[in-house]
C-alpha cells in the first residue's frame, strides 16, 4: 500500500502520525535559526504550504508535556546536529491563524478573530495556576479566558500572552501568525456602501495586535508571519525595524514553499507515475520564487492522488477551484485597448514587462494597471521570467503565465467577460445584416466587436469560432449549431429556423496569416461550402431559403462574402 496524500491536511502532527506522504521542508527550521531574524514575513500565494510549514514550526519548537521528537525522526532537520536539534521543544509558542476572518461584516470578522485569540489562550490556560505570573497579568488573563475582558485588552492580547508565557517558563516566546492579510483582503472587498468603514476598522485592530506583539514585546524570541502581500501603507508594520520580508522575489528560503522539481520527481517515482512527469510539469510547474523554480503543491498533490487511483485521469485546474480569481476578472473587465493587447500576448505564451512593486495594499490595487499586474504577480497568477534595473532605477520584471492551469483561469475569465458583454449589447443591426445579406454592414459589425474583444491567437480558429457563436447564439427565432454534420463534411456554424419554411444560414470560417489573404480566404470558404455540399442535408429536410457566407479573419479584422443565390 502506498501512503495516502494529505489533501487539505495542514496539521504536521496528523500528517506524520497518520502516515501521509510528506514532502520534507524541515530545512526551513535550520535556515530560521541560522538567519536569526526577529520577525520574518513570508509572502507567498495561497495554497503553497504556508499553514503546514507554520504547523511544522510549532511542533518542533513548542515546549510541552509531550515529547515531539518522534515526529521528526528521519527528517532532514535531525541530520543537522546538536546545535539545531537542541532547539526542539525548547520554547513556548503562540500560534494564531487569521484565515477564518472572511466574513461579510466587521462585527462577524472581529468576533471570529477574538474567538481564535481566546482559543489560543485556552490552549495555555495552565498559566492561571502559575505562581510566576504577575497579579496584573493574571487578572487580564482571567478576564480574557472568561470573556469579560474589555476590547482594548484584545488589541494587545498577544503581547499579554507572550509576557505570561515568558514569566512562567523563563524562556522567550515564538509567535506564529498564519495568513495575516486575509482579514484585510476580506475587509477591502466587503467594504461596500452598506458596510462602510469595514477596512479602516480592521486595519486599526490588526495594527494594534501586531505593534504590541512584534514591536514593543521584550518577551519575543522571534516571529514568523505568512500572507500573500506585504501590507505597509496602513502602518501595520510601522517602526518595525526588525522585520525581514521574504517575498517571492527573495532568494533566501526560496525552496520551502511549493515543490521543487526533485521533490516532484521523487513523489512521481514513489507512486510509479514518472511517465506523467511532462504532463504534471506543463500543468503545475513554472513558478519562480527567488532563484528556485517550484510547482504548485496543492495542485500536484490533488492530481497525483487521482492518478494513483486511475492513471488515465486528466489534469484539471485544482488551484483555481480554491483561490479567489476575482482579480483576474477585474483585470479583464477594466482593460483598455493596451491592456487587452497585453492579455492577448500573455495567453499566446508571450511575455510583458512591468515595474515591480512589492509593497502594495488592497486599496492600491485598482489605482493603476501596473498595481493590478503586480497584484497578479504576487498572488501567483503571473510568474517572473527575468528582471532588470530600468533607466529610472525602477526594478522591471518580465512576466508570463506560469502554466496551463493558470492559463485556464485567464481563458475562463475572458469567456465569462465576453458573455456578459454580449448580453449587454444591442446586436440587432448585426442580426439584420446577416439575415438580409447586407455584407458591408455585417463586416463592419463583426469588426467593431472584434476590436472590443480579447483574442486567443494561439488557438485562432477556436477563438473566432467561439467569438461568432457567442454573438449569434441569442438570435430570436433561430437555432445556432456548431460543426454539424452536413453533406460531405462539417460546416463551421449553422443557423436555421425551427420551421423549414424559414431561413437557414451556413457560415464557413477561415483564418489567415496576413491581411492581404482575407479576400482569397473568403472565396476558398465559399468554394468549400459548394464542393462539400454543406447545404444538401438542409435541402433534404425541406429548407429552400439557404444563405451561404464565407468569413475570413486576420487578428482584429475580418471580411465577409455571401455566395450568390442559385
N, C-alpha and C positions, 0 to 999 in steps of 0.2 A: 504494500500500500504506500502510495506517495503521500507526503504531507499535504494537508489542505492549505489553500492560500487564504490569507487573512483579509477577505473583502469586508471593508467597513470596520475592521477591528483595529483600534488605535491605542489599545492598552498594552504596554510592553509585557507586563507580567502574564496577562492572559495569552498572548501570542506564544510566549516561551513555555508556560506550564501546560498549555493545551496542544503543544506540538505543531503549531502552524509553521509554514515556511517563513523564514526570517532573513531579510537582506541585512547583513551586519553593518550598522552605521555607528558602532561604538567608538570608532576613532574620533568622532566628534568630541567625546569626553576628553581625550588626550589634548586635542587642539585648544579646547576651552581652558584647560589647566595650564597649558604652555603659554597661551597669549595673555592670560591674566587681566583681561578687560573687565571692568567692574559692571558695566551694563552693556549687554550685547543685544542688538536689534537685528533679527534676521527677517528680511523681506523676500518672500517667495510667493508664487501663485498658489491659489487654493488647491488642495488635494495633492500636495507634493511632499507629504510626510512630516509636516511641522508638528502636528499633535503627537504622533508616535515618537518623534525624537524627544519632545519635552517629557513624555511619559517615561522614556528610557532614562533621561537625566534624573528624574525624580527617584526612580527605583535604585539608581546607582548611588546617588549622593545622600539620600534621606536616612537619617538616624531614626531607628525604630526598634521595637521589641523583637522584630523578626530579622533574621539574617538573610539578606537578599543576594548573597554572593553566588548561590547556586544558579540564579537566573543568568549570570554572565559567564558561566563555565563554558569554555570552548569558543568564546567570542574574542575578537581582536584585542579589546582593552585589557584582558587578563594576560596578554603576552608582553605588555609594556613595562612590567617591573614594579617593584615596591613603591616607587615614587608616585605612581598613579593608582595602583590597587589599594594603597593605604587610605585613599580618599573615599573608598566605598563605605557607605553607612556612617559617615562622619558628621553630617550637617543636618540641622533642622531645615525643612523645606516648606515653602508656601507655594502651592500650585493652584493657579486660577485660570479658568477658561472663560473668555468673553463671547464665544461664538454663538451662544444661545440667545443673545440680546437682539435678535432680529424680530422686532415686534412692531405693530402698527402705530403705537403711541409712546411718548416719552415715559408715561407712568408705568406702562406694562414693561418696557425695556428696563427701566430703572429698578423696578421690583424684581425682575429676573436677576439683574446684576447683584442686588442686595441678597437675594436667596443664594446665589453662588458664593458670595463672600461669607455668608453665615454658615454655609456648608463646610467651608474650609476652617472656620472657627470651631465648628462641631468636631471636625477631624482632630483638632488639637484641644479638645475640651478637658483633657487631663491637666491642663495648665491651671484650672480652677482650684485644684488641690495642692498646687505648688506653693511652698513657703518662701521661694526665692523671688517671687514677683512682687513688685511694689503695690501697696494698697490702692493707689490711684489707678494704676493699670489694671489691677484685678477688678476694680469696680466697673471700669469701662468694658472689660472683657465679659463680665457677668451680664451687663446691660445688652451687649450685642448678642450673646447666646440666648437671652430671654426675650429678644425682640423689643426691648424697651429703650434702646439707645436713640438719642436724637440724631437727625440726619447728618449733622456735621461730623459726628464720630465715624460714620460710614465713609466719609470722604478721606479720612486719614486712617482707615481701618487696617490697611496692610502694614503701615508703619507701626501701629499699635501691636499687631500680632507678632511682627518680627521682633519688637522690643521684649515682648513677653517670652518668646521662644529663646531669645538671647539670654535673658535673665535666668531662665530655668535651666538651659543646657550649658551655659557658659561658652557657647560657640556661635559665631555669627551665622546669619541665615542666607540661604539661597532662595531667590524668588523667581518663579517660572510663570509667565503670563502668555497664554496662547490666544492668537487671533485678536490682538488688541484693537485692531481697527474695524472689526465687524460692527460694533455699536455705532461707530462714526459713519460708516458706509450706509448702514440701515437708516440712521437718523437723517442723513442727507437726502436720500431718496424718498423718505416718508414725510419730509418737511414741506407739506403742502398747505394750501390755504386754510383748511380746517384744522391743521396741526402745526401752525406756525410757531417757531421757536424751538422745535424739537432738536435741531442740530446744535444750537448755541447752548442749550441746557446739557446736552450730552457731552459736549466739549468741556464745559465747565466741570462736570463731575469727574470725567476721566483725567483731566489735568490735575485736579486736587489729589486724586487717588495716586497718580504717578509721581507728582512732585514730592509728596510726603514719603513715599516708599523708596524712591530711587535717587532723590536729590539731597534730602536732609536726613538720611537714615544712617546713623552710626552703627546700627546692628546688621547692616548688609554686608555679606561676603561677596556675592556677585548675583547678577540677574540675567536671565535670558528671556527675551520677548520675541514673539513672532507675529507677522502680519503680512499683508500684501503690499502696502505702501508705507513710505516714511512720511508721517504727518508732522510738519514742523511749524507751519504758518500759524496754527492756532495755539502755539506755545505749549503744547503738551510736554515737550522736552526742553522748554526754555531753561537756559542756565545749566543744563545737564552736561557739563564738560567731561564727564566720564563715560559718555555714550559712544559705543563703537557700532556703527551701522554697517551691516554686511548685506548689501543688495545683490541682485543677480549680476551686477557688473563686477563685483569684487572677486578676486582670485582666491582669497582665503576661504576655507570651508566650502569650496565650490562643489565637491562631490558628495556632500552629506544630505542633500535634499534632491530627490529624484534618483533614478537608477543609471549607473554608468553602463557602457557597452559590455564591459567584463561581467558585471552583475547580471545583466540580462542574458548573456550567453550562458553563464553558469545555471541560471534558472531554466532556460530552454533545454539545456543538456540534461538537467535533473528530471524534467518532465518528458524527455525524449521527443522534443519538438524543434530540434535545430533546423529542420527543413523549413520551418516557418520564420527563420531569422530575418530574411529580407522583408517579408510582409510586415512583421512587427516593427521593423526599423522605419519603413515608409509611413506607417500609420502613426507611430507614437514617439519616435525619436526627434531630434532636431533642435532641442532647446540648448542654449549656451548660457551657463551660469559661470561667470568668470572665464577661465580658460578650459572649462570642462563641458563636454557635450553629454547631455543627460536625456533620458527617456521620462515620459510622464508615468510615475509609478502606479497611480490609480488605474490608468487605462491598461498598462501592461498586466497588472495582477488580474483585472477583470477578464481580459482577453485570454490570457494563459489558462485561467481556471476553466473557461469554456472549452478551449482547445483540449484540455486534459480529459474532458468528458467526450468531446466529439472533435476530432482533428480537422473535420471539414467545416467547422464553424467559420462564418465570415466575420471579418473585423467590423467593428461598429464604433461610433463616437461616444464612448463611455463618459469621458470628461465633460462633454457638452451637456450631458444629462444632469450633471451635478453642479455645474458652475453657472454663475449669472452671465448670460450672453447679451444682456440688455445694452451693454456699452457698444457692442458691435452694431446692433440695430440703430443705436443713436448715431453712430458714425455714418451709417448708410443714409439715414433719414435726413441728417443735417448736411450731407455732402454737396458742395458746389461742383462746378464743372472740373476744377483742378483735382479735388479730392476723388471724384468719380474716376478720373483717369488714373490716379494713383492706386485706387482699389482694383481697377482692371489690370494694372501691371502686377499687383501682388497675386491676384488669383490666377494670373497667367504664369506664375512661377518666377517673376522678376523681383527686383528689389526697389526700395525707395530710401532716400537718405533724409534724416531728420535730426534737429538738435535734441540732445538728451537732457532731461531734467528729472533727477531722482526725487527731489523734494516737491511733491505735488499733493494737493489737497482735493477732496471731493468737490469743494466749491470751485476749484480752478478748472475742473475737467472740461467744462463747456465754454470756457472763456476764449479759447483759441483752438484751431485744428491741431496745432503742434501738441497742446496739452492732451488732446484726445488720443493722438498717436502714442504719446508717452504712456498714457494710462493702459492702452492696449499692450504695449511692450512690457510694462512692469507687472501686468496681471496674466501674462502668458499667451496672449493672442498673437504676438509677433515675437520673432527671435532676432538677436544680434548676429549679423554676418561679419561685420568689421566695424572699426571705429577710427576716427582721426580727429585732429585738432583743427578747427576751422580758422579762417583768416581773422575772425574777430575773437579768437581764443575760446570759442564755444566748442564743447565736445559734440561731435557729429557721429551718428551711428547709422549704418546701413541695415535696413530691416527687411525681413521676409516672413512669410507664413511658415511656421515650423514644420508642419506635416499634413498628411491627408486629413486626419481627424479635425484639426483646427480649420483647415480649408473648407470642410463641410459646414462649419459654423457660419463662415462668411457666405457660402453659397445659399444656405437656408435663410439667412438674414436678408440677403438680397432678393431672394424669391418672395419672401413674405412682404418686403417693402414694395416690390413690383406689383404684387396682387393688391395691396392696399391702395397704391397709386391708381391702378386701373379702375378699382371700384369707385374712386372719386372723380374719374374723368368723364367728360361728355364725348363719347365716341360715335355719336350719331352720324357725323359727317363722314367718318371712315366707313361705317357700315353702308351708308347710302351710296358712296362712290363704288364700293365693292359690288353691290347689287346692280348698279346701273352701268357698270363698265366704264366709269369715269377714271381712266388710268392716271391722268395727270394729278387729280385730287388725291387719289389713293396713294400714289407715290409720295406726295407731299405730306400726307397724314402719317404714313409709316416712317418717313424720315424724321418728322418732328418728334415722334415718340422714341425713335432710336436715339436721338440727341439727348433725351432726358433719362435714358436707361443706363445701366451698368452692365457692360458686356463681358461674356466669358470667351475670350478669343482662343483660349487653349482647347475649348470644345465648341468651336464656332457653329457647326451645323446644329448641334443640340441646343445651343443658346438661341439661335434665330428661330428654330422650330418652336421652342418654348415661348419665345417672345410673341410670335404670331398667335399661338394657341391662347396665350393669356389675353391678348387683345380681342380675340374673336369669340371666346367661349360664352360671352354674355349676349350674343346676338338674339334678340327676342324672336321666337318663332322658328329658330333654326337649330339643328343639331350639328355639333362640331366633332369630328373624329380624326384621330391621328394614325397614320400608317395603316390604313385599311386595305385589306387585300382587294385588288381590282385588276381585271384583265390579266396581263402577263407579269404583273409586279405590284408594287405598292405606290400609291400616290402619297405625297407627304402629308397633306391635310385635305380633308373632305368636309364640305359644309352643305347641308341639304335640309329641306322642309320635311316634316313627317308625312305629308301628302305628296304623292308622285306628281301631282299637278303643279306643284311649286317648282322652285329653282334648286339646282344642285351646282355646287362650285368646286372645282378641282384646283388646288394650289400645289405647284411643284417648285421647290426651293433649290437654289444653288448658292454656293459661297465661293468668291474669287479672291485672288491674291493681290490684285491691283485694280484701281478704279476703271481703267480702260477696258477691262474684260466684262463689265456689267452687261452691256447690251448683248454680246455674243452668248453669255451665260443664260440670259432670258430666252433667247432663241433655242438654245440647247434644251432648256427645261420644257419648252412647248413641243419641241420635236420628240422628246422622251414621252410626253403625255400621249402623243399621237401614235408613236411606234409601239408602245406597250399597251395601247388600248385601255387606258385607265377608265374611260367612260363606258366601256362595254357592259359592265355589270349594272351600272346605273340605268342604261337603256333597257336592259333585260327586266329590271324591276319596274320600268314604266316611265322613268324620267325622260322628258324630251327637251326641257329647257336647261341646258348644261353649259356653264361658263368655265373656261379653262385659262388659268393665269400662270405665267412663268415669272418668278420673283428672284432676283439676284441680289446678294448682299456683299458689301465690302466695308468692314468696320462699321462706322456710323452712317453709312449711305446705302441706299437700295434703289433698284429700278424695277418697274413693273411693266409687263407686257400682257396683252389679252389676245388669245387666239381668235382668229376670225371665225364667225359662225359658219357652219357647214350648210 
